Amino acid sequence: MELNGYRIKNPEPGFYPVSWCREFGKGKVFYTSLGHREDIIDTDPCLKDRKNPVEVSKAYQSHVLGGILWALGLEPQTARTVQ
């Protein structure tokens, strides 16, 4: 596991964010580490080697679109800490 460029030899068990957003100065930052395979991004049900149902792809697209809309200021929510 790496965190901020530093290798952690024995990471503590726990929950680590795969997506986050924050307000930074006058801007906004949205990050996600999800969606690295074509079957996560593409909703084509006939996609070769699909490992996930199309519903996962649709949920991923909704996740990314929500982050983009928030970063553009088109969604009224503010970044908040979730515990």
C-alpha positions in Angstrom: 0.0 0.0 0.0 1.2 3.5 -0.8 -0.1 6.7 0.7 1.1 10.1 -0.5 4.2 8.5 -2.1 5.3 6.7 1.1 5.2 3.0 1.2 3.4 1.5 4.2 4.8 -1.9 5.1 2.1 -3.1 7.4 -1.0 -0.9 6.8 -3.5 -0.7 9.6 -6.7 -2.6 8.8 -9.6 -0.2 8.3 -11.6 1.8 5.8 -9.7 3.8 3.2 -11.5 6.3 0.8 -11.8 5.3 -2.8 -13.5 8.6 -3.6 -13.4 12.0 -2.0 -14.2 15.6 -2.6 -13.1 18.8 -0.9 -13.2 22.5 -1.3 -9.7 24.0 -1.8 -9.4 27.7 -1.8 -11.9 29.0 -4.3 -11.9 25.7 -6.2 -13.3 22.2 -5.7 -11.5 18.8 -6.0 -13.2 15.5 -6.8 -11.2 12.3 -6.9 -12.1 8.7 -7.5 -9.9 5.6 -7.9 -12.9 3.5 -9.2 -13.4 2.7 -12.9 -10.2 1.3 -14.2 -11.7 -1.5 -16.3 -13.8 -1.0 -19.4 -16.7 -3.0 -18.0 -17.0 -0.6 -15.1 -17.2 2.4 -17.5 -19.1 1.0 -20.5 -22.8 0.2 -20.2 -22.9 -2.0 -23.3 -24.4 -5.4 -22.1 -22.6 -7.2 -24.9 -19.2 -6.0 -23.9 -16.6 -8.8 -24.3 -15.2 -10.1 -21.0 -17.8 -8.2 -18.9 -17.2 -9.1 -15.2 -19.9 -6.8 -13.6 -23.5 -6.3 -14.4 -24.5 -3.2 -16.4 -26.1 -1.7 -13.2 -22.5 -1.4 -11.8 -21.5 0.7 -14.9 -24.6 2.9 -14.5 -23.9 3.4 -10.8 -20.3 4.3 -11.7 -21.4 6.8 -14.3 -23.8 8.4 -11.9 -21.0 8.6 -9.3 -18.6 10.4 -11.7 -21.3 12.7 -13.1 -22.3 13.7 -9.5 -18.7 14.5 -8.7 -18.3 16.6 -11.9 -21.6 18.5 -11.3 -20.5 19.2 -7.7 -17.1 20.4 -8.8 -18.7 22.7 -11.4 -21.0 24.1 -8.8 -24.1 22.7 -10.5 -25.1 20.7 -7.5 -26.0 22.5 -4.3 -24.2 20.1 -1.8 -21.1 21.1 0.0 -18.2 18.8 0.8 -18.6 17.3 4.3 -16.8 14.8 6.5 -18.3 11.4 6.6 -17.5 9.2 9.6 
